[in-house]
Amino acid sequence: MTGHTTARQRLTAELLDALRTDGGVRVVTGEPGCGRTTFLDHAARLFRGGPVRHVRADGVRELDEALRTAGPLLVCVDDADLWDAPSRAALARTAGCIRETAVRTTLLLTVANHRPPPPELADLPVLRLGPLTPGDAALLIRERADSAVDPAVREELISAAEGNPALLLALLRSLSPDQLGGRRALPQPPAGGEVLADVAGDRLPDDPGGLLLTTAAAVRATGEEEADAALVLRAAHAAANAPLPDLLTRSEGRLRFRSALMARAVYATASSEDRRAAHLALAEAATGQKGILPLLHRAWAVSAPAPTVAASLAAAAADPSSPAPPALRRRALTRAADLTPDEAERARRHLAAAEQALLAGHAADALRLLDRARGRSAPAAVRGGAELLRGAVLLADGPVEDARESFLLAADLLPPPVAARATLGAADAAWSAGDPTACLSALAPTHTPRTLPLAEACVRVPKQPGSQRLGGPPAARVGATAPRTACTQPTNPPPDGDPSSDHRDGMRAVLLARFDLAATPLRRVVENGLHGTDPDHLLRSAAAALMLGDVTSARRAGARALAAARTSGSVALEPRALEYLAYAELRAGRHQLARTHAEEGLRAAERAGQRNTAAHHHAVLALAASIEGEADLVAEHAEEALRTARRHGLAQAATLAHWAAARADLGAGRPREAAQRLGPLVRPGARRGHFAVWMLAVPCFVEAAASAGRPQHAAALVEDFALWAACGADPQAPSQLLRCRALLAGPDTADELYLSALDRHDDTVGDFERARTELLYGKWLRRRRRLREARTRLEEARLGFERCGAPLWAQQAAAELRAGGAAPSPAPAASSGAGDLARLTPQQLRIARYVAAGATNREVALSLSVSTRTVDYHLRNVFATLGLRSRVELVRLVEQEEKTGARL
């Protein structure tokens, strides 16, 4: 994979780095075809400490000779589970010696995981190889395909391979150039019995009692990794205490395959008659049970068409009282569609299956099902529903302009009540794209409002400061800042109980800068959502609360939406709920809580394949890191956000990412660079940032311009910001406005403005903004030789920055104190009680604690939603700051300080 560092190569390098620190042993395992041998080859190429020895089967003598080599050494043992028991025992003794002594030898063993682990090696530390990332799988296809691969075909192959490199290569070998190029249809399923048998090789044992096939049929039905042991054993007529084949394992009443690939191979290589018989046996064994599962087994026990069976299965899958998760409903509806002879009804069931696939977080499956649902023979309502759902998929993971077109097409095809959802979706997409005219057009009622002509509004909107939003997909997640004012009724109030209409009218009023008309419909949306448990309504409630500036209700609705999504198994809604929570915490000035939610949200978005949502989470993380002064994290998250933003037209995420980078410059004492970054974002012109975000960056720009000696560049923007602050939706804005005026004021009025700003800060929560005002006021006082007053303000600023975890900003305050002839006061006990660990930055401390708990660099990176390169960088700085030489010393230091009561 020349020219590209894959996740596997990064994992290999990280492992070698960790093992070189102390010397050590790892057992590398994974399912057949996962690339264990390739992993050892990568390790051999990357090892730079000394010679590399590959020890073959039963090579105990060769191993002993290798260990007598002086100096650092890497020993690779492939397929150690195939050694005989005495040789494995000798290998285990050698591994124990390496772990317990100071020899500088690294030992890597590979074992398969589709068989029980060898008992002699059971106590050694394990590294389990996970699936290839989609990016690495795409690279493997590009390198190994003999002919051009159509992008849609590539995505389907990546999905079918499920990250298994051997299976992916087998799929490539099985297809003709026409199939790879998209000119001929792929076989369904792409990974059939012949392909899976090719990968499984001779690992598939005989199955005389049918227990393996019955278990494979059971896990295929649920889509989970395990099945009810009692049900499977009854269906296979096996005794409860019968010994299991090596491929299976049992725990707490559940049966599972040791390898998911082997489960697929067992099922796919069986004859269709045997598969149907296994499902029928499972259906009969489940007699008396209610729900989808018995019906699904019965549906797989028949051949198409079977309209009666299909109708029963579809009805069970559509039952709102059923506790079945979306993934199981999707399987049931897909099978029901397969058994349905009527084309229109089949299209409806494919559409319903696609909706459940999307809720389960399987966007690629949803798109494939939508292709089956929107044929010309499908009714207009079904085609409209397919376009509506396609727009939702693209809004979370695709070009937002394409999403808008899908929504608009859906609005043309659907009846009025459902068409309203489509137009709201089109407004969402236009908002993300930064197109206020298109957004207003989508939200327009059937008549022109009397409050402001639409044409005039479209011209004025980019100049208006209203409808600020700190990210998240729009409309359904509009603005993080918005008006909270007393208002009159809208010109044409919507009927009560219509949250879509209320949300549309409130959002339109915000875009038209008619904040007096926005509050009533948006408040109804908030209250209606909070009185229910529907995740969609709760998300709408959180969005409206953010527009109103009601952070408390936004946090409450977001938390309830997250709980509801998890309870219902709606994987696709989790990243959105976490996004609301993250932005609500940022609004409230609690950036560390925002960071926690965004890290979790980013992982959820990546699992669900929602790159656009992930970009917004990256933007939150960049903004949080800009407060904490982690310049490398700001750069990493901002670039990740921008990478997707550029490809998918996410103007809002791009603006937030640029703002975060500029604020990091400001925190590092680089006001000129900050002003240069922010200038194009906040000034009028073609390069101005997203219409609902640029105003949020104005206080930073004013500070940067004034500190860089160019206050004249900011004067006009302060007046625009005054309009925004007057809306009352952002609790921080009034104090920020007074601070901006103080920065630009003459010496006779600046003093009073700074004091007024500090008074207004008393009305809001969060230390960061108040500490910034204290810092700027302290600088102003020091330059006028009012040193005693300056020291008071600067010390308050320093302590405020320390309380909210902004070390670089605290260093600015400390530097100003020293410049004024005063030494900073000792940090309070709450900040200094962590001994040596108190010298670490917040991110370094997080990483140190994870590593001390035994996490690898890769595991830390996944937990914190950063790259392993960033973890490596921080860990080196941790070692340098604390004077440590190994992870062992770090573990001892953390344990020692925890025992002495240190608060980490």
N, C-alpha and C positions, 0 to 999 in steps of 0.2 A: 504494500500500500504506500508506494513512494509518494512523497510530497504531502502526506496527510498523517497527522498523529491521531490514531484511532483511540477510542476509549479503552480498548484492550491493551494497546501499547502504553497508554498512560498508566493504567492499572499495574502493568508489569514493572514499569520504571519506579512507581511509587512503592511497590512491594519490595523491590531490590533495595531501594533507599532505606526503607524501614528495617529490613533484615541486616543491611550492612552496618547500621548503627550499633546493633547489639550482637550480631550473629544470630542465626535462628533457623527454624524449620517451618515449612508450610506444606500441608497436603492440599493440592489443587484438585478439585472435583467438579463434576458437572455431568449433564446428561449426554448420551451418545451424540456425537457430531458437534458438541459445543466448542471444540477447539483446544483440548487440553494439550495435545502434542504441539500445536502451533504456539500456545502460550509458553511452553518450555523453550521453543526455538527463539521466540522474542526475548526471553530472559537471557538466553545464551548470547544473543547478539548485543544486548544492552549492558551486560555485565562487564565492568571495566576494572574490577579490583584485582583480577588475577586469572588463572586458567579456569577452563570449564571442562568438567568431565561428565559424559553421558554414560550411565551405568545401565546395562541391559538386564533382562530377566535373570534372576537367580545369581546375580553378580556380586555375591558377598565378598569374595576375595578381591575382586576389582574395586569394590567400595573401600575396603580396608587399605588397599594400595593408594587410592586417591587421597584418603584422609592423612596419609603420611607426607603429603605435599606441603612444603613450607609456604607460609603466607596465605593471603586471602584465596578462597577457592569456592566455586559454585559447582555443586553436584546435582545433576538432574536425573531422576529415576522415573521413567514413564511406565504406566500400567503396573504400579507396585502391587495392586490387588491380585495380579496374576502370578506373583511369586508364590512358592510353596510356603507352608506355615513356618518351618524352621528359618527359612531365609527372611521372611517378614519379621520374625521375632528378632533376628540379628539386626535387621534394618531399624527396628524400633529402638533397640539398645543404642545403636549409633546415633539416632536422632536425639535420644535422651541425653547422651554425652555432649552433643553439640549444644543443646539448650542449657545444660547445667554448668558448662565450663566456659572458659574465655577463648576457645578456639575460634578463629576467624573464618569459619566455614558456613556457607549457606547451602541448605539442602531443600530441594523442591521435589516433591513426590506427586504423581498424579494417580488418582483412582477413579473408577467409574462410580456413578451414583445410582445406577439402575439395579444394582445388587446390594445385599447387606454389606456394610463396611467391614473390612477385615478387623477382627477384634484386637489384633496386635497393634494396629495403628489408630485405634479409636480415641486415644488420649492426646493425639497430636493436634495442634491448631490447624484449622481448616480455612481455605479460601475457596468459596464456591463461585464458579464462573457464571455470571448471569447472561442473559441474551444480548445479542448485538443491539446497539442503538439503531434507530431508523437511518441516521446519517451514515453510520459505518456499514449497514446493510446495503444502502444505495451505492456506496463506494465499492463494495465488493462486487455488486452487479456490474458496475461500470468497468471494473478491471477484468472480470472473467467472462462477460458475455461476448460471444463471437460475432454478434450482429447488433444493430441499434435496438434499444428497448424503449418502447413507448412509455411516456411518464405514467399513464394510468395503469399499464401492465406492471410497471416497476412497483407501484404502490400496492397492487394486489399481490405480487410475489412477496413483498416484504411482510405484508399482513399474514399471508399463508405460512411463511417460514417461521413466524413468531420468534425471530431473533436467533434461530439455529443456523449457523453458517453452512454446515454440511447439507442441511435440508434445502437451504437457499440455492446452493450450487447444484443439487440434484434437480431442483425445479428448472433451473436454467438449461440443464442438459436434456430435460424431457420435452422441451418446447421447440417448435420449428421457428425459423426466422420470421415467417408470416405471423405466427402467434406472438412472438416477442415484439414485433413491430406494430401490433394492434390491428393487423389486416384480417386476422382470423380469430374467432372466439377462443378463449382459454377453456380447457376442460374444467368441469365443475364437480367436485371441488378441485382446485389446482393441485393440491397435495393429496393425490389418490393413493390407493394401496400399493401400486408398483413403485411410486416415488418414495413412499415411507419405508417400504421393504428394502429399498436400495440403501437408505440411511441406517436402518436398524440392523441390516446384515444378518449374521447368524445369532444375534442376541435374542430373537424371538423364540421362546420355548414352545413345546407342544402344550395344548390346552385341552386334555381329554375330558375334563369335567365341565368345561365351559365357564369356569370361575373368572378367568382373565377377561373373556369377552363380555360376560355379564357386568363385571365391574366397569369395563370401558364404556359399555352402553349406558350405565348409570351416571357416570361422570359426564358423558356427552350430553345427556339430557339436562343436567343441572348447570353445566358450564363451569362447575367448580372443580377443585382438585381432589375432592374426596366425596364418598357416598356413604349412605346408611349401611353399616355392615350387616345388620340383621335382615334388611330388605334384600340385599344382594345374595346373602347366603341362602335365604328362603327360595329366591328365584332360581339359584343354581343347584338347589337340592343338596347343599353342602352342610356338613355338621358344623355347629357353632365353634367347636374346639378343633376343627380340622386344621392341619398345617397349611400355611399359605405358600403359594409360589414365590420365588425370590423377587419377582417384580413387584409384589404387593407388600404393604405394611399396614398394620392395624393399630389404632390408638383411640381410646375413649369412645368406642363404639362406631368408629369411622374407618372405612377402607380407602386406601389411596395407592396409586402407582408411585413408585420411587422416581419415575421419570415421566413427565408429561408427554414427551415424544413417543415413548414406548406405549403409552395408553392410546395415542392416536394410531400408531402402527398396528396394534392388536385389532382395533376396530376396523381400520381401513382394509386390512388384508383378509379379513373374514369375508365369506360369501354373503351376498345380500339375503339369502334365505336364513343363514345363521344369525345375521344381525337382527332380522325381523323376529326370529324366534327368541332372541335374548330380550328384546323390548317387550314382547308379548308376555314372557315369563315375569318380567319386572312389573308389568301392568297387573297381572293376575296376583302377584305377591302383594301388591298394594291395594287389593280389593278392600273396600271399606274406608280407605283414606279419601279425603276430599282435597280439592285444589287442582292445580294445573298438572302436576307431575304424572299422576296415573294416566290422565288423558293424553299427555304428550307421548308417553311410552306406547300407548295404544295406537296413536297416530303414526308412529314410526314402525309399527308392526304391520301396517297395511300399505298397499301400493296405490299410487295416484291413478285416477281421481277417487275421492271419497268425500263427497259433499257433507254427509251427515256428521262424520267424524270431524271434519274441518270446522263445521259450524259450532259443534260442542266445544272444541278446543279454543276457537276464537272467542266465544262467549266467556269462557273461564278466564282467558287472558285479559279480557276487557273489564272484568268484574272489579269495580273500585274497592270493594271490601276485602279483596284478596291481599294477603301479606306478601305475595310473590314480588321479588325484586324486578326492576326493569329488564335485566339481562335474561331472566327466565321468561318473562312475557314476550320479549323479542323472539326467542327461540320458538315459543309456541305459535306466535302469529306468523312467523316465517314458514313453519311446517304447515300451518293451516292454509296459507296461500298456495303452497306447493300442491295441496290436495284439492284445491278449489278449481272446478272446471270453468265457471263463469268468469270471463275476463274482467268485467267491471268490479266484481266482488274480490277477485284476486288482487287487483290494483289497490283496492281499499285496504286490504289486509297487509299488503306490502308497505303501504304508507303508515299504517298503525305500527308495524314492526320497526320501521325506520325511526319513528318517534321514540319508541322504547330503546332502540339502539343508541340514539343520541343521549337520552337520559342516563343510560348506563356508561356513557363516556366513550362509546365506540363510533366516532364520527365517520371513519372510513366505511364501516359496515352500513351506517345510515345512508351514506351517499350511494352505495351500491344498491341498496333496497329502493331508494328513491328513483334510480334509473329504471327499475322494473315497474314503478308505480305511475310514471308520467308519460306512458306511451299514448299515441293518438287515440287508441281505442278507449282509454280511461275517461270517465266523466270529467266535466270541467271542474267540478268541485274537488275531485281527487287530484287533478293536475295542479289546481291552485294550492291545495294543501301541500303537495310535493314542493312547489316553488317556495311556499312559506317556510317549510322546514329546511330547504336548501339554503335559504337566506340566513336562517339561524345558524346553520353549520358554518357558513362562510363568514358570518359576523364574528364568530369566535376563532375561526381558523382559516382565513382566506382574504383575498382582496375585498375591502369593504365596498368598493364601487360595484363589484359583481354581486355582493350581497344586496345592495340597494336595488339593483335591477331585478333580482329574483323577487324581492319583496313587492316591487311595483307590479311585476307580472302577476304575482299572486293576488294583489288587490284587484286587478282587472278580471280575474277568474272567479273570485270568491263572492259569496253573498255579503251584503253590507255589514252584519255584525262581526263576521270573521275578517272581512276586508279591513276593518279598523285596526286589527292587530297587525296586519301586513303593512299598513301605512305607518304605524308606529315603529315597526321594524325598519322601514325605509328611512325614517327620521333618525333612528339609532345609527344606521350606517352612515348617513350624511354627517351626523355629529362627529363620529369617529374620524371621518375624512376631513373635517374642518370646513365643511361647505354649508354656511348658514342659509344661503338662498335655497338650496335643495332641502335642507331641514325644514324650513318654514313652508315650503311647497308641499312637503309630505304631510305636515301637520295642519294644512289649511282646511277650514270648514268649507261647506258648500257655498258660503257667502263671504263677502269681504267684511272683516270686522270694522265696526264704526270707530274703534279707538285709534287706529293708525292705518293708513293705506298700506297694503302689502308691498307695493313697489318701493315706497319710501322706507318701510321697515327693512327691506332687504338691503337697501343702500346703507342704512344707518347701523345695522347690526354689528358689522366688524368694528365700529367705533365705540360701541356701547361696552361698558364695563360689566354689565350684568351677566347672570347665568354662568358664573364661574364654576368650574368642576374640577376636582382633583382626580380625574381619571375614571376608569371603569367604562365598559361599553355604555353608550349614551342611552337616553330616553328611558330604557328600562333601568339605567343606572345613571341618571343625569346628575350633573354637577355636585362638586363637593362644597361649593359655596353658592348661596342663593338667598333670595330675600326672605325676611321674616318681618312683615309689616302688617299693620292693620289695613284692611282693604275692603272695598265694596264688592258686591256680587258681580260676577262676570256679566257681560252684556247679554249673553244667552246661556244661563246656567244649565249644565248637563243634568240629567235625571240622577237622583240619588242611587247609589249602589252600582254605578258604572265606572269602575276604576280605570279602564282603558280611556274612556272619554275624559274623565277628570285629569288623568295624567297628561293626555294630549293637550287639553286646554291650558293646564298649568304650565306645561313646558313651553307652549307657544307664547303665553303671556310673558314668560321669562325672557324668551328670545326677542320679543318686541319691547323689552325693557318696561313692561307694564306690571311692575311688581305688586301694585295695588290689586290687580286682578288675578295674580297667581296664587296667593296664599290660600284662599278658600278651597278651590278644587284640590290643591296639593295636600292640604290638611285632611281632607276627606280620604285621599289615597292612603295617607299615613295611618289614620285611625281604622279604616276598613281592613287594611292589611294586618295590623297588630291584633285585631280581634279574631283572626283565623289561624289556621295551621298550614295553609297551602304555601309551599316554598316560593312559587312564582309571585303570589300576592305579597308575601313578605319582602321579596326582593324589590318589588315595585314600591312598597312602603318605605324601605330603606332609601331608595333613590329619591323619592319625594322629600323625605326628611332631610337629606343632604342638600337639596335645593332650597329648603326652608331654613337651613342653618341649624336645624334641631339635631345636634350631634347625639344627644342622649337617645332619642327615638331611633336614629339611624343605627347606633350600636345595638340597641335592643332588637330591632327588626333583623339586622344582619346576623346576630347570634341565633335568633330563633329560626331564621331561614337555613342557617348552617345545620342546626340540629334536625330540622325537618328533612333536609336533603339527605342527611346521613341515615335517618330513620327509614326513609323510603327507598334508599339505595340509589338516589338520583345523583350519580357521580358527576354529571355535567354541571350541576348547579353549585357544587361545593366551591369551585374556584371563584365564582361570582360572589357568593356569600362572603368568602374570605376577603375578597377585594373591597366590598363595602366596609367590612370591619377594619381593614387596614387604613382606608381613607378616612373613616370616621375617627380613628385614633390619631391620625395626622392632624385632622381638623382640631381635635381636642388638645393638641400639643404633646401627645404621648407617643413619641416617635419610636421608642423601643418596643412598645406593644404593637405598633403598626408594623414594625420590622418582623416581629414574630408571626403575625397573621400573614404577611406577604411571603415569608419563607415557606409557610405551610401551603399558602395559595399557589405559589409557583410550582411546588411539587404536584399539587392536585391538578393544575392546568396542564402540566407536562404529561401526567398519566392519562388525562382525558384528551390529549391531542389538541389543546386549545392554545395555539401559538399567539393569537392576538391577546387573549386574556393573560397569558404568560408575559407578554411585553408590558402590559400595565403593571403587573406585579414586579417586574424588573425595574420599572420606573419608580415604584414606591420604595424599593430597596435602595435605589440610587439616591433618592431624596433623604431617606433615613441615614444612609452612610455619609451623606454630605454634612449632616449635623454632627455625626460622630467623628468626622475628620478622617475617615478611611478612604484616602484618595484612590487606592487601587480598586477597592470595591465599587466606588462611584463609577470609575471608568469601565469596569467590567459590566456592571448592571446597565449602565447607560448605553454601552455599545450593543448589548444584547437586545435592549428595547429598541434601539435604532435599527438594528439589522432587520427585525420583523417589520418595524414601522415603515421603512423604505420599501420593502417588498409588497406590503399589503395596504399602503396608503393610510397609515395610522397617524394622522397629523397631531392628534392629541398626545399620544404616547411619546412622539418625537419631541414635542415642546417640553413635556415634563422632564425627559431625559436631558435635554440641553440645559434646562433650568438647574437640575441637580448638579451638573458639571460646573456650571457657573457659581453656584453656592459653595461648592467645594473649593474653588479658587478663592472666593471671598474668605472662607474660613482659614485658608492657608496663608492669608495676608497678601493675596495677589489681586488687588482691586482693579488694576488696569485690565488684566486678562478677563476678570469677571464681567467688567463693563463691555468689553469687546464681544464676549459670548452673548450677553443679554441684549445688547443694543438692537440687533435685527429682530429679536423676538418681541420686544415691547414697543418699538417705534412703528408708526404707520408705514405701510409699504407692502410690497408683494411678499417679503420674507417674514412678515410679522407672524408670530406663533399662533397656535390654535385660538379661535375667537373666544373660547370659554376658559382659557388657561392663562393667556399672556398677562392679564392683570395681576395674577397671583405673584408674578415675578417682579412687579414694579418696585416693591420695597427693597429688594436685593439690588436692582439696577440703580435706584437712587443712592443707596449706600455706596455702591461701587463707584459710581460717577463722582460723588462728592469726595470720597477718599482718594480717588485718582486725580483730583484737582480739576474736574470738568463738571461742576454742578449745573452749568447752563444747559447741558444735554438732557437734564431730567425735569426741568421746571414744568413743561407742558404736561408731562405724564402724571405729575402729582395732582393736577386738576382733574384728569381723568380718574385717577384713583379715588379722589374725593367723592365722585359720583358713586363709585362702587361702595365705598365705606358708608355712604348715606343710606344704602339699601337695607342695612341692618342684618344681613344674612350671615356675615362673617364676624364672629366676636373679636377676632384679632385685628380686623381692619381699622377701627377707629384709633387704637393706640399706634398702629403702624403708620397711619396717616400723619398723626402728630409728630412722630419720629422723623418722617420724611420732610415735613415742613421745617422741623428744627435743623435738619442737615443743610437745608438751603437758606435758612434765615440769617439775618444779620445778628451781631452780638447782642443787640438790645432786646431781641425777642426770642432768641434760641433757648435761653435759660428757662423761660417760662414754658415754652413748648415741650422741652424735655421733661420738666416736672409734670406737666399735664399728661404727657404720654405715660409716665410711670403711674400716675393716678388711675388712668384707664386700664392699665395692665392688671390692677387689683381686681377688676371685674371679670377677668378671664383666668383659666387654668393654664398650666404649662410654664416651665421655667425658661425655655429657650428664647422666646421672643422678648420677654422682660429682660433677660440677661443681655441680649443684643442692645437694647435701649440703654441699659446701665453702662455697657462698655462704651458706646458712642458718646454718652453724656460724660463719662469719666475722661475719655480722650479730649473732649471739648474743654472740660474744666482744667485738665493738666496743661493744655497749650495756652491757657490764660493764667497760669501760675496759681490757680486756686487749688493748691496741692492737697490740703487736708480734705476738702470736699471730694476731690478727684479720687483720693485713696479709698474713701468710703464707697463711692460708686463702683470703682474698679474691683474692690474686694467682693462686693455683692455680685458683680458680674461673674467673677471667677468662681465663686461658690455656686452660683446658679448654673453655670455651664458644667461644673463637676456633678451637680445633682442630676442633670439630665443626660450625662454621658457624652459631653462634647469636648474632648480633651484639647483639640487644636484651638478651639475658641477660648478655652480656659487659659491656654498658653499665651494667647494674644493679651488677655487681661493681665496675666502675670508679667508679661514683658512691659506693659504700660506702667504697672506698679513699680517695677525696677527702674524704669526711665524716670519716674517721679521721685526716686530716692527711697522707696519703701520695699521691703521684702514681703512677699506674699505670706499670709498667716498660714500656720500648719493646717493641713486638711483635717476636717472633723473625723471623729473616730469611725463613723460609718463608712468613710471613704478610705481610711488608712488601715483598717483592721485586717486586711488580707496579707500583711507581711510583704514578702518579696513579690507576690502576685499582684499587689496593688500597683506595681510599676508597669503592668501590661495595659494595652488599650482594651476597650470592651471586646473587640473582635478577637484579639490575641487571647484574652482570658477565656472566651467561649471555646476556642480551638484547643487551648491547653487542657481545659476540663474534659473535653471529648477524648482527647488523646490519652489523658491519664486514666480514663475509664476503659481504655483498651481499643478504641475505635481506630481503624485505619484512616489514612488521609482521604481515601475515596469515600468512606462512610461519613467522615466529617463534612466533606464537600456536599454530599447528598443531603445531609441534615441541615446545612446552612444555605443550601441553594447557591453555591459558588463553585468555581472550578477547582480541581485538585492543584493546579498551578498556584492559585491564590492561597490555598491551605499550606502548600510547601513554603511559599514566601513568608507567611505569618509565622509558621513553625520555626523557620530559621531565625526570625527576629526574636521569637520567644526564647530560644536557646541562647542567643547572643545577649539578650537583655538580662536573663537570669544566670548567665554563666554556666549553663548546663552543656553536657556533651552527649547525652543519650535520652531516649524515652524513659528508660528505667529511672534515671535521676529525676526526670519530671514527675513521674508517678510518685516517687518518694517525697518530693517537695510538696505536691498537692496533698498527699495523705498526711504529712506532718502538719501542715497548716490547718487542715480540717480537724485534726485531733486536738489542736490547741485552740479550737473555737474560731478560727479565721472565717470571716464571711466573704465568700468568693463572689 
